[in-house]
Amino acid sequence: MSDCLFCRIARGEIPSKKIYEDELVYAFHDIHPVAPVHFLIIPKVHVPSLYEAESAHEPVFGRMLALAGRLAREQGAGDGFRAIVNTGRVGRQEVYHVHLHVIGGPHVLPGMP
């Protein structure tokens, strides 16, 4: 999807503070962090939400989860983190391109609402 914000970031058309990139995924710092460590991991293929996830997406979604721990530690979340995928309106998804929020830091994160 050519006008998708995250597709444009992954293609380098919109600047971001990149953490990691390979042929399947792109990871970058959130522009409005809620914790000392807050970054996103996105698939380079456009998938609007988890509602549209298919078995063909398993390699890229697996890569996202497999990278989360290593990247979290490298960014300073050495004692735990949250991995969140917001889906749909009720799930408070703001950008309709699947993205994994990795949130952590040196302090205990507040409880889930």
C-alpha positions in Angstrom: 0.0 0.0 0.0 1.9 3.0 -1.3 0.4 5.7 1.0 0.6 3.7 4.3 2.7 5.5 6.9 4.6 2.4 8.0 5.1 1.2 4.4 6.6 4.6 3.7 8.9 4.4 6.8 10.1 0.9 5.9 10.9 2.1 2.3 12.9 5.1 3.8 10.6 7.7 2.4 9.8 9.0 5.9 12.7 9.4 8.4 12.8 7.2 11.4 15.3 6.3 14.1 16.0 2.8 12.9 17.0 0.0 15.2 17.0 -3.0 12.9 16.2 -4.0 9.4 16.3 -7.2 7.3 14.4 -8.5 4.3 11.2 -9.1 6.3 11.0 -6.5 9.0 11.9 -3.0 10.1 12.3 -1.8 13.7 12.4 1.8 14.8 11.8 4.0 17.9 8.3 5.2 18.6 7.9 8.9 18.1 5.8 9.2 21.3 7.4 6.7 23.7 5.5 5.7 26.9 8.6 4.2 28.5 12.4 4.6 28.3 12.4 1.7 25.8 9.6 1.9 23.2 10.1 0.8 19.7 8.0 -0.8 16.9 8.7 -3.8 14.8 6.8 -3.9 11.5 6.6 -6.3 8.6 7.8 -4.9 5.3 4.7 -6.4 3.7 1.5 -4.5 4.2 -0.9 -6.3 6.5 -3.5 -3.9 7.8 -4.2 -5.7 11.1 -4.2 -9.1 12.7 -7.7 -9.6 11.3 -6.0 -10.0 7.9 -3.2 -12.3 9.1 -2.9 -15.5 7.1 -0.6 -18.5 7.3 1.6 -17.0 4.6 2.5 -14.3 7.1 3.8 -16.7 9.7 7.5 -16.2 8.7 7.4 -12.5 9.1 5.3 -12.5 12.3 7.6 -15.2 13.7 10.6 -13.0 12.9 9.0 -10.1 14.7 8.5 -12.1 17.9 11.9 -13.8 17.7 13.6 -10.4 17.4 11.7 -8.7 20.2 13.7 -10.0 23.1 17.1 -9.4 21.6 16.3 -5.9 20.4 14.7 -5.1 23.8 17.8 -6.1 25.6 20.0 -4.1 23.2 17.8 -1.0 23.8 18.1 -1.3 27.6 15.1 -3.4 28.7 17.2 -6.1 30.3 14.7 -7.1 33.0 11.5 -7.6 31.0 9.3 -5.8 28.5 5.8 -5.8 27.1 5.0 -6.8 23.5 1.7 -5.4 22.3 -0.1 -5.6 19.0 -3.2 -3.4 19.0 -5.9 -4.6 16.6 -8.9 -2.7 15.3 -10.8 0.2 16.7 -11.6 -1.3 20.1 -8.0 -2.5 20.3 -6.9 1.1 19.8 -5.0 0.5 16.6 -4.0 3.9 15.2 -2.0 3.0 12.1 -3.5 0.2 10.0 -0.3 -1.7 9.3 0.5 -4.5 11.8 3.1 -3.3 14.3 4.5 -4.8 17.5 5.1 -2.3 20.3 8.1 -3.3 22.5 7.9 -1.4 25.7 10.2 -1.6 28.7 13.0 0.0 30.7 14.7 -0.1 34.1 11.4 0.5 36.0 8.4 -1.7 36.7 5.7 -1.0 34.1 2.2 -0.1 35.4 -0.4 -2.9 35.4 -2.7 -3.5 32.4 -6.0 -1.6 32.4 
